[in-house]
């Protein structure tokens, strides 16, 4: 390739009227005009590429930033006291005691996973793992909340197996247990599957690393995989046919593509990075994910105390003739960017050689305030880094409650025919537990290695995943992700608080104390005022709920434009909750069967609440009314009771009551524990309501006979309603619901476990 005769920045000054494909790159007219105003000239092709990807919705949060600020407004000093890093960092970090810190985050990889399910999902796992690594932590486990179109749709049969295989293929090769997540089916996700990925990692408090380039003269080292053409536009808006002009693109197409992952390269990169951290050879660190080098260099420089100079000729490439715009925008996987003191460069390189990781000094920190990037001896980028990384456009999108919301809420399920006879109740239960959303997800989770490394304590199908952090003390953490998008659609504020409440409850059900929150906010187009109303209400619901529970939002992700034409997905703000347990040996399992005669106690209150319920969906294909009420103070009390019961050995099994109601909870506890039970319903309450209501704030616990009095007295003293609902019967091979029906475990297992294999095996 010929070297340009003049710097491209100079050429840009000399050719102000040259037409540039900014619209094809996703930039609006006023955004392009603002870039020209910032630079005092038109941008070079490389600068245009950087601004376009960094000002994309995915990277800049330009439509959501205004609303996300509410998280900061509602976070109290007490909530911040345990946070070591929060919103704005690669991942949130909390102090869990004994010198340990835990970092966790959930992000989306939705659109790439629809285009190419295997690689889209695989690189989603790889990207979130590197976010955790970039904080200085060892990644310990992953979880994947997934949403697909109808389970029997042909396109779901294309997308789901590829997504699951991608998650398994990447995570299993990394040796990271997959301990949780969800699999949900709904017509609104047809063409817009949601593939969210969570990772949790741990480190000593003093080992925390942040993304900043400080110290004039410090070197910028790119290490890991070589940079190629894969992934350009993978999570951003690079959708132009050509780059023309400054960088002599030669008319090559830059079509958006899905990144290609190599888990074995990432595994070595993880171990190499951890050794570099341990030897104190890193001043600042940033992973290369969305927007690639454009993001890493601009964010490191923007967060530092000076400028930065980069020489693109030094970047190791795996494709010939790449232009500066392509090198900067490539989202090739398994790459990291480190800031290193000159005196530590040789030691840094020696560690990389030991792990056979390619490492190259590509630049240094300067004493200016500009990010300057050269290529072939010419300057192709000369920008204020904060304008790229942090000063993108911020939109105050119009939002309004949809006119049809009133009609939606008025369309209650009260008019729907309810089962009343024992035969009808029996048929309803079997139909419910075999429906795709309530059926066992073992076909999916068996493809994941849930117990690799030997520190997994709980995993699917438990309410939350739990891993041991410290083998000497048994200290561990639990994570759960939840969202019932049908509830959120009916009432975004309450529905999001119900998602928070369920994840919070699921963590407490394992015996862990809920401590922090992450989120992945999946919505339709922000240009739709109705969607923005859903988003605004959801953010406020989550922030207010966290403030009431006293646990902070430490970070997360926003994914907009999840829709086909004018049909948006159901609003899906996935909420992840992290909990801490001082000794994993006292965790509470999900399945019953420890000893004969244990009492089954239903904690909480049951009401006639079926708006957005699984029963309304499965039996009547109905969505309308209001979701269940949420009482966060009751959720806090319930969590305290569960943690106390775990600590004092009073609970032998527990399972929250949510989708599908008490019937679903009983069936799952019996099948997971391979143990029978006898259930006695309240004769004064409609059996249908008792079995299928989805009232929040409820958990079914198994309590040893020797602990029943002590436990129930504690509940009564604290004001938590409870009712004895049955007994555990290990000698029985059935679930007997008095005055309703008897179900053999074999019959229940066939109904619960047979659905997904029949659809996808």
C-alpha positions, 0 to 999 in steps of 0.5 A, a space after each residue: 500500500 502506498 504511503 500517503 503524501 501528506 498527513 491525513 489530518 492535514 488532508 482533512 483540513 485541506 479538503 473540508 468539502 469531501 463527502 464522508 459516509 457518516 450516515 452509513 456509519 450511524 451518525 446523525 447530521 448534527 452528530 457529524 456537525 459536532 465532530 467537525 466543530 470539536 476538531 475544527 475540520 472534517 474528521 479523517 476516515 480513522 477519526 470518523 470510524 472512532 467517533 461512529 463506534 464510540 458514539 453508537 448507542 451500545 458504547 455511548 448510552 446516548 439515549 439512556 444516559 439521562 435516565 441512568 443518572 437516577 441510579 447515582 441520585 438514589 445511591 446512599 453513602 451507606 450503599 456505596 460503603 462496600 463498593 470499590 468500583 461502580 457504574 462506569 467501570 468495566 465491572 462493579 466491585 464490592 468488598 465482601 470481607 476478610 480482604 476479599 473483593 468480588 466483581 460481577 457484571 451482565 451484558 448483552 450480545 443479542 444481535 450478533 447471536 441472531 446473525 450467527 448464534 454460535 459465535 455470537 453467544 461464544 464471544 458474548 461469554 468471552 467479552 464479559 469474562 475479559 471485563 471481569 479480568 480487566 478489574 484484576 480478578 480471576 473469573 470464577 463462574 458465568 451465567 446466561 439469561 436467555 430469551 427466544 421466540 416460540 419454542 416450536 418455531 423453526 427459527 428458534 430451532 436454528 438459534 437456540 441450539 447454536 446459542 447454547 453450543 456457543 456458550 458451552 463451547 467457550 465457557 467449558 473450554 475456559 474451565 468456568 462453571 456455568 451456574 445460573 441463568 434463565 431460558 424463556 420463550 415468547 413470540 416477541 423475541 422471534 427475530 430478536 433473541 436476548 443473549 445476556 452473559 454474566 460473569 463473577 470473579 474474585 480478588 484480594 481488595 488490594 489487587 483491584 485494577 482500573 482502566 486509566 493511562 497515567 504516568 507520562 512515558 508509560 508504555 501502552 502494550 497490546 497483548 493477546 490475539 492478533 487483530 483481524 477483520 472479524 467483528 467490525 461493526 459487531 456491536 456498533 454501527 459500522 455498516 457502510 459499504 466502503 471507506 474511501 478517501 484518506 486511507 486508500 480503502 480500495 473499495 473493500 466492504 466493511 459489513 458488520 460481522 460477528 466476532 470469532 472467538 478462540 477460548 483457548 487463546 482467552 484461557 492463556 490470556 487470563 493466566 498471563 494477565 493474572 501473573 502480570 497483576 500478581 507481579 505488579 507490572 500493570 498500571 492500568 488495564 482495559 480489555 478490547 471488546 466493543 469498538 476494539 482499539 478505538 474504545 481501549 485507547 480513547 477510554 484509557 487516555 480519557 481516564 488518565 492524566 495526560 495524552 497518548 500516542 499510538 503507532 498503528 504500524 506496531 499492531 500485530 495483524 492477521 489480515 493484510 492491507 488493513 486500513 487504520 479505520 479497520 485496525 481501530 474498529 476491529 472487534 477481534 477477540 482475546 485482546 487486552 491493552 495495558 499501561 506499563 512503566 518503562 522499567 517494567 516492560 522487559 518483565 512484562 514481555 517475559 511473562 507474555 513469552 512464558 505464556 506464549 502470548 503475543 505482546 507489543 508496545 504500540 505507544 506511550 502516555 504523553 504530557 499533552 491532552 490529545 490522543 494521537 495515532 500514526 500510521 505509515 509515518 503519518 498522523 491519522 487521528 488527532 483528537 481530544 480523547 474525552 470527546 471520543 470516550 465520554 462526551 458523545 451526544 446525550 439525547 432527551 428522547 420523548 417518552 409517553 405512556 402508551 395509549 393502549 396501556 389502560 386497555 391492557 391493564 383493564 383486560 384482567 384475567 378474571 374472566 378466564 375460565 378456571 379449573 375447579 374440579 380435581 380432574 381439571 386441576 390435575 390436568 392443569 398442573 401437568 399441562 403447566 409443568 410441561 410448558 416450555 417456560 416451566 419445563 426443566 431446562 436440563 437439556 440446556 444446562 447439561 451442555 454446560 460444565 457446572 462443576 469444573 474447578 470444584 468450587 460450585 456449591 449450587 447450580 441450575 436448577 437451584 434458585 441461585 448459583 453459588 461458588 466457594 471463594 475462599 477454600 480455607 474459610 468457606 466464604 462464597 457468593 451466590 448470584 441469581 438473574 431474573 425478569 418476568 417481562 410479562 409483568 414489566 409489560 403490564 407495569 414497567 415500574 412494578 414489574 422491574 421491582 418484581 424482577 429485583 425482588 425475585 433475584 434478591 429472594 433467590 439469593 436469600 433462598 440459598 442462605 446468602 445475604 443479598 449485597 449488590 445488583 447488576 442489570 441488563 436492560 433490554 428494550 425496543 427502539 429508543 425512538 419510540 416514546 412508548 418504549 422510552 416510557 417503559 425504560 424510564 419507568 423500569 430504571 426508576 423502579 429498579 433504582 427505587 427498589 434498590 434504595 429501599 432494600 439498601 443494595 447498590 446497582 454496581 453497573 450493567 448494560 443497556 440494549 436498545 433496538 431489540 425489535 423487528 419493524 415496529 414490533 418491540 420485544 417485551 421490555 426485559 430488564 434482567 436483574 442480577 443480584 450478588 449475595 455473600 455467605 460466610 460458609 458455603 457448607 450452610 447453603 440451603 439446597 433446593 430439593 427435599 428429602 433429607 429426612 422423613 417427616 420434615 415439615 413443608 412451610 409456606 412463608 408469605 401470603 397468597 392472593 388471587 393474582 394472575 395478571 401476567 401469570 404463567 397460567 394465563 399464558 399457558 392455558 389461555 394465551 392471555 396477557 393483561 391486567 396488573 402484575 402481582 403486588 410487590 412489598 420490598 420490606 416483606 422481601 427484606 424480612 423474608 431474606 433475613 429469616 432465610 439467612 438466619 434459618 440457614 445460619 442456625 441449621 433450621 432449614 434443610 431445603 427451600 425454593 421460591 414461589 414464582 412462575 407457575 405458583 406453588 404447584 410448580 415449586 412443589 413439583 420441582 422440589 420433589 423431582 430435584 430431591 427425588 423425594 415424595 411429599 404430602 400437601 395439605 391445602 387451606 380448606 378456606 381458600 380456592 385450591 386453584 388460587 393456592 396452587 397457581 397464584 404468583 403472589 410475590 414474597 413467598 418461599 416454600 421451606 422444608 424444616 426438620 421436626 426438631 427445628 419446626 417450633 423454633 423456626 415458626 416462633 422466629 417467623 411469628 415474632 418477626 411478623 412473617 406469615 407462614 402456614 404448614 403446607 405438607 410433609 416430606 415423605 422419602 418413602 413415597 414415590 409420589 406428590 399427594 395433594 389432598 382433595 386434588 390429586 396424586 402424582 407419581 414422581 415418574 409421571 411428573 418427571 416425564 411431563 417436566 423433563 420431556 419437553 425441551 428434548 422433544 423440541 431440540 434434541 
